[in-house]
Structure formats: structure tokens, C-alpha cells
Amino acid sequence: MNCDRELDVRGLTCPLPILRTKKSLVDMNTGEVLKIMATDPGSVIDFQVFADQTGHELLSLSEAAGEFIFFMKKR
């Protein structure tokens, strides 16, 4: 999937992945896509809740070898 920006939050635990994502999205334009790479298993639920609460669209999430990849579209 194409993205406009990438954010590496691997090695960080809650709440840092969400806080850094929120900060990155502020600097982006509506419709742009952010790719987030995380290792915290709790981030799966955190990003789903974050998307529901903020209106940003969680386009996809995948997991491989303990790494989670999220694609989020700014509202």
C-alpha cells in the first residue's frame, strides 16, 4: 500500500505509539496515508480505538514476526 509518511514506533509501549501517531497526523493533510510500524501487541487495540475516537480511517493492519504494520488515512 502506498503511503505519504512512515512512522517507526518499534520498541515503544503504550501510550507512546499513539501519541507519536497523533503528532504525525497533525502535520499531514486530509486524505494522506501514514504507515506505522510497531512492536507493542497492545497497539492493535489501541489503533482501532484511536481511529474510532478520532475519525481517522484505519485502512489496514498486518502482523509478521512480532511486528505490526498499520496504514491510517487522515480525516
N, CA, C and O atoms as a MOPAC input file, in Angstrom:
PM7 MOZYME 1SCF
protein

 N      0.85800 1    -1.18000 1     0.00000 1
 C      0.00000 1     0.00000 1     0.00000 1
 C      0.90300 1     1.24100 1     0.00000 1
 O      1.92500 1     1.28300 1     0.68600 1
 N      0.51200 1     2.22700 1    -0.76700 1
 C      1.26100 1     3.47800 1    -0.82100 1
 C      0.99400 1     4.31100 1     0.41800 1
 O     -0.10500 1     4.28600 1     0.97100 1
 N      2.01000 1     5.05100 1     0.85000 1
 C      1.83500 1     5.94100 1     1.98900 1
 C      2.55300 1     7.25800 1     1.71400 1
 O      3.45800 1     7.33600 1     0.88300 1
 N      2.12600 1     8.27600 1     2.42800 1
 C      2.73500 1     9.59500 1     2.28700 1
 C      3.85200 1     9.81200 1     3.30500 1
 O      4.79200 1    10.57100 1     3.06500 1
 N      3.73100 1     9.12900 1     4.44800 1
 C      4.73800 1     9.21700 1     5.50500 1
 C      4.83500 1     7.88600 1     6.22500 1
 O      3.90400 1     7.08000 1     6.21100 1
 N      5.99100 1     7.67300 1     6.86000 1
 C      6.19300 1     6.48100 1     7.67900 1
 C      6.56200 1     6.91300 1     9.09100 1
 O      7.23500 1     7.92300 1     9.29500 1
 N      6.10400 1     6.12300 1    10.06400 1
 C      6.40600 1     6.38000 1    11.46500 1
 C      6.86800 1     5.08000 1    12.10600 1
 O      6.13600 1     4.09000 1    12.11000 1
 N      8.07500 1     5.08300 1    12.64400 1
 C      8.63800 1     3.90200 1    13.28900 1
 C      8.51700 1     4.04900 1    14.80300 1
 O      9.22400 1     4.85200 1    15.41300 1
 N      7.61500 1     3.27000 1    15.40700 1
 C      7.44200 1     3.28900 1    16.86200 1
 C      7.78100 1     1.92100 1    17.45000 1
 O      7.31300 1     1.56700 1    18.53200 1
 N      8.59600 1     1.15900 1    16.72800 1
 C      9.02600 1    -0.15800 1    17.21600 1
 C      9.83500 1     0.02400 1    18.49600 1
 O     10.67400 1     0.91800 1    18.60000 1
 N      9.56100 1    -0.84800 1    19.46700 1
 C     10.25600 1    -0.78300 1    20.74000 1
 C      9.57700 1     0.09600 1    21.76700 1
 O      9.95300 1     0.08200 1    22.93900 1
 N      8.58500 1     0.86000 1    21.34900 1
 C      7.85300 1     1.73500 1    22.27600 1
 C      6.58200 1     1.05000 1    22.74300 1
 O      5.98700 1     0.26000 1    22.01000 1
 N      6.16600 1     1.35700 1    23.97500 1
 C      4.93800 1     0.78900 1    24.52000 1
 C      3.92600 1     1.89100 1    24.77800 1
 O      4.24800 1     3.07900 1    24.76800 1
 N      2.70100 1     1.46200 1    25.00800 1
 C      1.58100 1     2.36100 1    25.25100 1
 C      1.94300 1     3.35100 1    26.35300 1
 O      2.48900 1     2.94700 1    27.37900 1
 N      1.66100 1     4.60000 1    26.17100 1
 C      0.86600 1     5.25900 1    25.13600 1
 C      1.69400 1     5.88700 1    24.01500 1
 O      1.13800 1     6.56600 1    23.15200 1
 N      3.00800 1     5.67300 1    24.01000 1
 C      3.87300 1     6.37900 1    23.05600 1
 C      3.53900 1     6.14900 1    21.58600 1
 O      3.57500 1     7.11500 1    20.82300 1
 N      3.21400 1     4.92200 1    21.12900 1
 C      2.87800 1     4.77800 1    19.70800 1
 C      1.68700 1     5.65400 1    19.28400 1
 O      1.70500 1     6.24700 1    18.20600 1
 N      0.67300 1     5.73200 1    20.12200 1
 C     -0.49600 1     6.55900 1    19.79700 1
 C     -0.14500 1     8.04000 1    19.84200 1
 O     -0.55300 1     8.80400 1    18.96700 1
 N      0.60200 1     8.44600 1    20.84700 1
 C      0.96900 1     9.86600 1    20.96600 1
 C      1.81500 1    10.32200 1    19.78000 1
 O      1.61600 1    11.42000 1    19.26000 1
 N      2.75000 1     9.49000 1    19.35400 1
 C      3.58900 1     9.85900 1    18.19900 1
 C      2.78000 1     9.84900 1    16.90300 1
 O      3.02000 1    10.66000 1    16.00800 1
 N      1.82600 1     8.93200 1    16.80900 1
 C      0.95300 1     8.88900 1    15.63600 1
 C      0.10900 1    10.15600 1    15.57300 1
 O     -0.01500 1    10.78200 1    14.52000 1
 N     -0.46200 1    10.52100 1    16.70100 1
 C     -1.29000 1    11.73300 1    16.76400 1
 C     -0.47900 1    12.95200 1    16.33000 1
 O     -0.97000 1    13.79000 1    15.57300 1
 N      0.75900 1    13.05000 1    16.80700 1
 C      1.62200 1    14.17600 1    16.44400 1
 C      1.93300 1    14.17200 1    14.94200 1
 O      1.94100 1    15.22800 1    14.31100 1
 N      2.18500 1    13.01000 1    14.37800 1
 C      2.48200 1    12.91900 1    12.94100 1
 C      1.27500 1    13.31100 1    12.09900 1
 O      1.42100 1    14.00200 1    11.09000 1
 N      0.09100 1    12.87700 1    12.50300 1
 C     -1.12400 1    13.18100 1    11.74200 1
 C     -1.43700 1    14.67600 1    11.72500 1
 O     -2.00800 1    15.17600 1    10.75500 1
 N     -1.07200 1    15.39000 1    12.78300 1
 C     -1.31900 1    16.83700 1    12.84400 1
 C     -0.61200 1    17.54400 1    11.69500 1
 O     -1.13300 1    18.51200 1    11.14000 1
 N      0.57200 1    17.06100 1    11.34100 1
 C      1.37600 1    17.69000 1    10.28700 1
 C      1.02900 1    17.21800 1     8.88500 1
 O      1.68400 1    17.61500 1     7.92100 1
 N      0.00500 1    16.37300 1     8.75500 1
 C     -0.36600 1    15.82200 1     7.45400 1
 C     -1.64900 1    16.47100 1     6.93600 1
 O     -2.41700 1    17.05100 1     7.70300 1
 N     -1.86800 1    16.36500 1     5.63200 1
 C     -3.07800 1    16.89200 1     5.00500 1
 C     -4.17400 1    15.82800 1     4.97700 1
 O     -3.89200 1    14.63000 1     5.00800 1
 N     -5.41100 1    16.27700 1     4.92000 1
 C     -6.54600 1    15.36900 1     4.81900 1
 C     -6.36800 1    14.43300 1     3.63000 1
 O     -6.01900 1    14.86300 1     2.53100 1
 N     -6.61400 1    13.13600 1     3.87000 1
 C     -6.51600 1    12.14100 1     2.81100 1
 C     -5.15300 1    11.48700 1     2.68400 1
 O     -5.01700 1    10.47500 1     1.99700 1
 N     -4.13800 1    12.04800 1     3.33500 1
 C     -2.81900 1    11.43400 1     3.27800 1
 C     -2.78900 1    10.18400 1     4.15200 1
 O     -3.55700 1    10.05700 1     5.10500 1
 N     -1.88600 1     9.26300 1     3.80700 1
 C     -1.80200 1     7.97500 1     4.49700 1
 C     -0.48700 1     7.87100 1     5.26000 1
 O      0.58300 1     8.16700 1     4.72900 1
 N     -0.59100 1     7.44600 1     6.51700 1
 C      0.55700 1     7.24900 1     7.39100 1
 C      0.76100 1     5.75900 1     7.62100 1
 O     -0.17100 1     5.04900 1     7.99800 1
 N      1.97900 1     5.29100 1     7.39300 1
 C      2.33700 1     3.90400 1     7.68800 1
 C      3.03000 1     3.89200 1     9.04800 1
 O      4.00300 1     4.61400 1     9.26500 1
 N      2.51600 1     3.06100 1     9.96600 1
 C      3.06700 1     2.97800 1    11.31100 1
 C      3.59800 1     1.57100 1    11.53200 1
 O      2.89800 1     0.59000 1    11.28000 1
 N      4.84200 1     1.47200 1    12.00500 1
 C      5.47400 1     0.18800 1    12.30700 1
 C      5.64800 1     0.10400 1    13.81500 1
 O      6.32900 1     0.94000 1    14.41000 1
 N      5.03200 1    -0.90600 1    14.44200 1
 C      5.04600 1    -1.03500 1    15.89200 1
 C      5.36200 1    -2.46900 1    16.30400 1
 O      5.21500 1    -3.40100 1    15.51300 1
 N      5.79700 1    -2.63200 1    17.55500 1
 C      6.05600 1    -3.96300 1    18.09600 1
 C      5.21200 1    -4.26500 1    19.33500 1
 O      5.17500 1    -5.40900 1    19.78900 1
 N      4.54500 1    -3.27200 1    19.87700 1
 C      3.72200 1    -3.45700 1    21.07700 1
 C      2.42500 1    -4.17900 1    20.69900 1
 O      1.63200 1    -3.63600 1    19.92900 1
 N      2.18600 1    -5.40600 1    21.22900 1
 C      0.95300 1    -6.13000 1    20.89900 1
 C     -0.31400 1    -5.35600 1    21.27800 1
 O     -1.35500 1    -5.53600 1    20.64600 1
 N     -0.24000 1    -4.50900 1    22.28600 1
 C     -1.39000 1    -3.70000 1    22.69000 1
 C     -1.75700 1    -2.64600 1    21.66700 1
 O     -2.85200 1    -2.08500 1    21.71100 1
 N     -0.84600 1    -2.37300 1    20.74500 1
 C     -1.12100 1    -1.33900 1    19.74700 1
 C     -2.24600 1    -1.73500 1    18.79900 1
 O     -2.88200 1    -0.86400 1    18.20500 1
 N     -2.50200 1    -3.02700 1    18.64700 1
 C     -3.58400 1    -3.47200 1    17.75700 1
 C     -4.91200 1    -2.87900 1    18.22000 1
 O     -5.63200 1    -2.26900 1    17.42900 1
 N     -5.23000 1    -3.05500 1    19.47600 1
 C     -6.47400 1    -2.49800 1    20.02800 1
 C     -6.38400 1    -0.98400 1    20.09700 1
 O     -7.34400 1    -0.28500 1    19.77200 1
 N     -5.21500 1    -0.46800 1    20.52800 1
 C     -5.05000 1     0.98000 1    20.68000 1
 C     -5.33300 1     1.72700 1    19.38000 1
 O     -6.01400 1     2.75200 1    19.39400 1
 N     -4.81600 1     1.22500 1    18.25600 1
 C     -5.01600 1     1.92200 1    16.98500 1
 C     -6.45600 1     1.80900 1    16.48700 1
 O     -6.96100 1     2.72800 1    15.84300 1
 N     -7.11700 1     0.69500 1    16.77900 1
 C     -8.52800 1     0.56400 1    16.40000 1
 C     -9.37400 1     1.57000 1    17.18100 1
 O    -10.23800 1     2.23600 1    16.61000 1
 N     -9.12400 1     1.67700 1    18.47900 1
 C     -9.86600 1     2.62500 1    19.32200 1
 C     -9.54000 1     4.05800 1    18.91700 1
 O    -10.43400 1     4.90000 1    18.83700 1
 N     -8.26000 1     4.33700 1    18.66100 1
 C     -7.83800 1     5.67400 1    18.24000 1
 C     -8.57000 1     6.09600 1    16.96600 1
 O     -9.05300 1     7.22400 1    16.86800 1
 N     -8.64800 1     5.19800 1    16.00300 1
 C     -9.34800 1     5.50600 1    14.75200 1
 C    -10.82900 1     5.77000 1    15.00600 1
 O    -11.39000 1     6.72000 1    14.45900 1
 N    -11.46200 1     4.94500 1    15.82400 1
 C    -12.88500 1     5.13700 1    16.13400 1
 C    -13.13000 1     6.47600 1    16.82100 1
 O    -14.11500 1     7.15200 1    16.52400 1
 N    -12.25300 1     6.85800 1    17.72500 1
 C    -12.45000 1     8.07700 1    18.51000 1
 C    -12.11600 1     9.34800 1    17.74800 1
 O    -12.69600 1    10.39800 1    18.02200 1
 N    -11.19200 1     9.27400 1    16.79500 1
 C    -10.74200 1    10.47900 1    16.10700 1
 C    -11.32100 1    10.66100 1    14.71700 1
 O    -11.29900 1    11.76600 1    14.17600 1
 N    -11.84300 1     9.58200 1    14.13000 1
 C    -12.38000 1     9.67400 1    12.77800 1
 C    -11.36100 1     9.39500 1    11.69000 1
 O    -11.71000 1     9.35400 1    10.51000 1
 N    -10.09600 1     9.20100 1    12.07300 1
 C     -9.10500 1     8.79000 1    11.07600 1
 C     -9.43600 1     7.35800 1    10.67700 1
 O     -9.95900 1     6.59100 1    11.48500 1
 N     -9.13400 1     6.99800 1     9.43600 1
 C     -9.50900 1     5.67300 1     8.93600 1
 C     -8.33700 1     4.70300 1     9.01100 1
 O     -7.28700 1     4.93700 1     8.41200 1
 N     -8.52300 1     3.61400 1     9.74800 1
 C     -7.52500 1     2.55400 1     9.80000 1
 C     -7.73900 1     1.69100 1     8.56100 1
 O     -8.66300 1     0.87900 1     8.50800 1
 N     -6.87900 1     1.87600 1     7.57100 1
 C     -7.04300 1     1.20700 1     6.28800 1
 C     -6.68200 1    -0.26600 1     6.36100 1
 O     -7.35300 1    -1.10700 1     5.76200 1
 N     -5.62400 1    -0.57700 1     7.09600 1
 C     -5.23000 1    -1.97700 1     7.23200 1
 C     -4.29700 1    -2.14800 1     8.41100 1
 O     -3.67500 1    -1.20200 1     8.89400 1
 N     -4.22300 1    -3.40300 1     8.86100 1
 C     -3.24500 1    -3.76700 1     9.87200 1
 C     -2.79800 1    -5.17900 1     9.57700 1
 O     -3.60300 1    -6.04500 1     9.23600 1
 N     -1.50900 1    -5.40100 1     9.71300 1
 C     -0.96500 1    -6.73800 1     9.48900 1
 C      0.10200 1    -7.00800 1    10.53200 1
 O      0.63100 1    -6.09000 1    11.15800 1
 N      0.41000 1    -8.29800 1    10.70800 1
 C      1.40000 1    -8.69800 1    11.69100 1
 C      2.28200 1    -9.77000 1    11.08900 1
 O      1.79700 1   -10.70300 1    10.44900 1
 N      3.57700 1    -9.63200 1    11.29500 1
 C      4.53600 1   -10.63300 1    10.84600 1
 C      5.75300 1   -10.57900 1    11.76300 1
 O      6.34800 1    -9.51900 1    11.95800 1
 N      6.11000 1   -11.71000 1    12.31200 1
 C      7.30700 1   -11.83700 1    13.15000 1
 C      7.32500 1   -10.83700 1    14.30300 1
 O      8.36900 1   -10.26600 1    14.61900 1
 N      6.17600 1   -10.62700 1    14.92600 1
 C      6.10800 1    -9.73300 1    16.07800 1
 C      6.09800 1    -8.25600 1    15.75100 1
 O      6.21100 1    -7.41800 1    16.64600 1
 N      5.96300 1    -7.93100 1    14.48000 1
 C      5.89300 1    -6.52100 1    14.07200 1
 C      4.52300 1    -6.24800 1    13.46700 1
 O      4.01300 1    -7.02800 1    12.66300 1
 N      3.94800 1    -5.14200 1    13.86500 1
 C      2.62500 1    -4.74800 1    13.39500 1
 C      2.76400 1    -3.56100 1    12.45500 1
 O      3.47400 1    -2.59900 1    12.74800 1
 N      2.07500 1    -3.64200 1    11.32100 1
 C      2.08500 1    -2.55400 1    10.33900 1
 C      0.65500 1    -2.03700 1    10.19400 1
 O     -0.27500 1    -2.79000 1     9.90400 1
 N      0.51100 1    -0.74000 1    10.40400 1
 C     -0.79300 1    -0.08200 1    10.29800 1
 C     -0.71100 1     0.96400 1     9.18700 1
 O      0.31800 1     1.61500 1     9.00700 1
 N     -1.80000 1     1.11300 1     8.45400 1
 C     -1.93800 1     2.19800 1     7.48900 1
 C     -3.16300 1     3.00100 1     7.91500 1
 O     -4.27400 1     2.47500 1     7.98500 1
 N     -2.94300 1     4.27100 1     8.19500 1
 C     -4.00800 1     5.13600 1     8.68400 1
 C     -4.15000 1     6.35900 1     7.77000 1
 O     -3.17300 1     7.03000 1     7.43900 1
 N     -5.38800 1     6.62300 1     7.37900 1
 C     -5.69800 1     7.75900 1     6.49700 1
 C     -6.22200 1     8.90600 1     7.34300 1
 O     -7.15200 1     8.73100 1     8.13100 1
 N     -5.62500 1    10.08400 1     7.18000 1
 C     -6.05900 1    11.25500 1     7.94400 1
 C     -7.42100 1    11.73600 1     7.46300 1
 O     -7.68300 1    11.81700 1     6.26200 1
 N     -8.26900 1    12.04800 1     8.41100 1
 C     -9.60300 1    12.55800 1     8.06600 1
 C     -9.53500 1    14.01000 1     7.68900 1
 O    -10.55800 1    14.61300 1     7.36800 1

